[in-house]
Amino acid sequence: MPAPRLSAKMWAAAYIRRCQSMAVSAMVVHHGDDTAGVVLLKINTLVDGCAVYQPATDMDGHRYWRMATGNALVSETDADAYIDRQRGYDRDLWVIEVEDREGRHFLEEPVRKDD
């Protein structure tokens, strides 16, 4: 049985605190709907490129994350273009940017690569 989900606002605040506790910069760059907005994570390595993570749900209702821009890092321009397209589809979308040279995402749920 899937765990109950936090509101987007509460999840975003907890996630940012987790990053800050690891001395990593994380900030909301687009504030979506407080309750039901989907959160995208942009992980910026500041050197090698970016990854955008998007939540998904499997057939059993369990949440996981996937690299929405592919399994490799992309340029910041490409990451921002993907995010802008998603914001065009979903105005309730949240975007959190993490700046970490190691490219860590600090997610507790599983992260799956696309095949």
C-alpha positions as CSV (number, residue, x, y, z in Angstrom):
1,M,0.0,0.0,0.0
2,P,1.5,3.4,-1.0
3,A,2.3,5.8,1.7
4,P,0.2,8.9,2.1
5,R,1.5,11.9,0.2
6,L,2.4,15.3,1.6
7,S,1.1,18.5,0.0
8,A,3.4,19.9,-2.6
9,K,4.3,22.9,-0.4
10,M,5.1,20.7,2.6
11,W,7.2,18.3,0.5
12,A,9.1,21.1,-1.1
13,A,9.9,22.7,2.2
14,A,11.1,19.4,3.7
15,Y,13.2,18.6,0.6
16,I,14.9,22.0,0.7
17,R,15.7,21.6,4.4
18,R,17.2,18.2,3.6
19,C,19.5,19.7,0.9
20,Q,20.5,22.6,3.2
21,S,21.3,20.1,6.0
22,M,23.9,18.7,3.6
23,A,25.2,22.2,2.9
24,V,23.8,22.2,-0.6
25,S,21.9,25.1,-2.2
26,A,18.3,24.4,-3.1
27,M,15.6,26.9,-4.0
28,V,12.1,27.1,-5.4
29,V,12.4,28.7,-8.8
30,H,8.7,28.3,-9.6
31,H,6.0,28.1,-7.0
32,G,3.0,25.9,-8.1
33,D,-0.2,24.9,-6.4
34,D,0.3,24.4,-2.7
35,T,-1.7,21.3,-2.4
36,A,-1.6,19.3,-5.6
37,G,1.2,20.7,-7.7
38,V,3.7,18.3,-9.2
39,V,7.4,19.0,-8.2
40,L,10.2,18.9,-10.8
41,L,13.8,18.9,-9.5
42,K,16.5,20.5,-11.6
43,I,19.9,19.2,-10.4
44,N,22.6,21.6,-11.7
45,T,26.2,20.3,-11.3
46,L,27.4,23.8,-12.3
47,V,30.0,22.2,-14.6
48,D,28.9,19.0,-16.3
49,G,25.3,19.8,-16.9
50,C,21.9,19.3,-15.4
51,A,19.4,16.5,-14.8
52,V,15.6,17.1,-14.4
53,Y,13.8,14.6,-12.2
54,Q,10.1,14.0,-12.4
55,P,7.9,12.0,-10.1
56,A,5.9,9.0,-11.5
57,T,3.7,6.2,-10.1
58,D,4.1,2.6,-10.9
59,M,1.3,0.1,-11.5
60,D,1.0,-0.6,-7.8
61,G,0.7,3.0,-6.9
62,H,4.2,3.4,-5.5
63,R,6.0,6.7,-6.2
64,Y,9.4,6.8,-7.9
65,W,11.4,9.4,-9.8
66,R,12.8,9.3,-13.3
67,M,15.3,11.5,-15.2
68,A,12.9,13.3,-17.4
69,T,15.6,14.6,-19.8
70,G,17.1,11.2,-20.4
71,N,19.7,9.1,-18.6
72,A,22.6,11.5,-19.1
73,L,23.2,15.1,-18.0
74,V,22.0,17.8,-20.5
75,S,22.9,21.4,-20.9
76,E,21.3,23.9,-18.6
77,T,19.6,25.4,-21.7
78,D,18.1,22.0,-22.6
79,A,17.0,21.4,-18.9
80,D,15.3,24.9,-18.8
81,A,13.6,24.3,-22.1
82,Y,12.1,21.0,-20.8
83,I,10.9,22.7,-17.7
84,D,9.4,25.6,-19.7
85,R,7.5,23.1,-21.8
86,Q,6.2,21.3,-18.8
87,R,5.1,24.6,-17.2
88,G,3.2,25.3,-20.4
89,Y,1.2,22.1,-19.8
90,D,0.8,22.5,-16.0
91,R,0.6,25.9,-14.4
92,D,0.4,24.2,-11.0
93,L,4.0,22.8,-11.4
94,W,6.7,23.5,-8.8
95,V,10.3,23.6,-9.8
96,I,13.1,23.3,-7.3
97,E,16.7,23.9,-8.4
98,V,19.6,22.2,-6.6
99,E,23.2,23.3,-7.1
100,D,25.5,20.4,-6.3
101,R,28.8,19.8,-8.1
102,E,28.4,16.0,-7.3
103,G,24.9,15.9,-8.9
104,R,23.2,14.4,-5.9
105,H,19.4,14.5,-5.8
106,F,18.8,13.7,-2.1
107,L,15.6,11.8,-3.0
108,E,14.3,9.1,-0.6
109,E,12.1,7.4,-3.2
110,P,13.6,5.1,-5.9
111,V,15.1,6.7,-9.0
112,R,14.6,4.7,-12.1
113,K,16.4,5.1,-15.4
114,D,14.4,4.9,-18.7
115,D,15.2,1.9,-20.8
